[in-house]
Amino acid sequence: MLARTPRATEMDFASILKIPPKPAEIADAERDWRAAVAEREAAQAKHRELHRVYFGQVPGQPPMITAAEVDKAGQEIEPYLKREREALELLETHRAAFDAELAALKQPIEAYRIAIGQKLDELEDLLGIGVLFYAASVQANVKLQSKLPGRCQGMIQHGVAMTRKILNGAE
């Protein structure tokens, strides 16, 4: 026999709709990536400075730096670029895993939407009884002791209908 799937209104949304904690690995990977970016930027700044010094040398004066030293500083950037790429890939892997965990909330959120819709239907039916009761009192020319039945139509139009519109617009 097939197991009975719980109806949306029977679900305990307070315990189901929980945001999973963000893994510490994401913060660690982001910190490592930012450090790798900073190291790469420092190496590039060093290369730019050496390049500036090299091309700023005055002819006829002893050289402060050689072209080989500038080229060497430029070649030293590659390991920093590689480390930055690897750190970014690790960060994206951790983020993708967390995003997949968040994507698992789609089904409970949809069940929550359905439950809200069902409760709105019930409320609309309940308020509809008040609308019919008020219409019957008007037709019978009877003044009611309460204004509630006369306000039920407004609650349907401005409360339930607006809430349903918001619910249907939320994706």
Summary of the structure (lengths in Angstrom):
residues: 171
radius of gyration: 33.9
end to end distance: 34.6
largest distance: 113.6
contacts: 395
relative contact order: 0.11
helix: 77%
strand: 0%
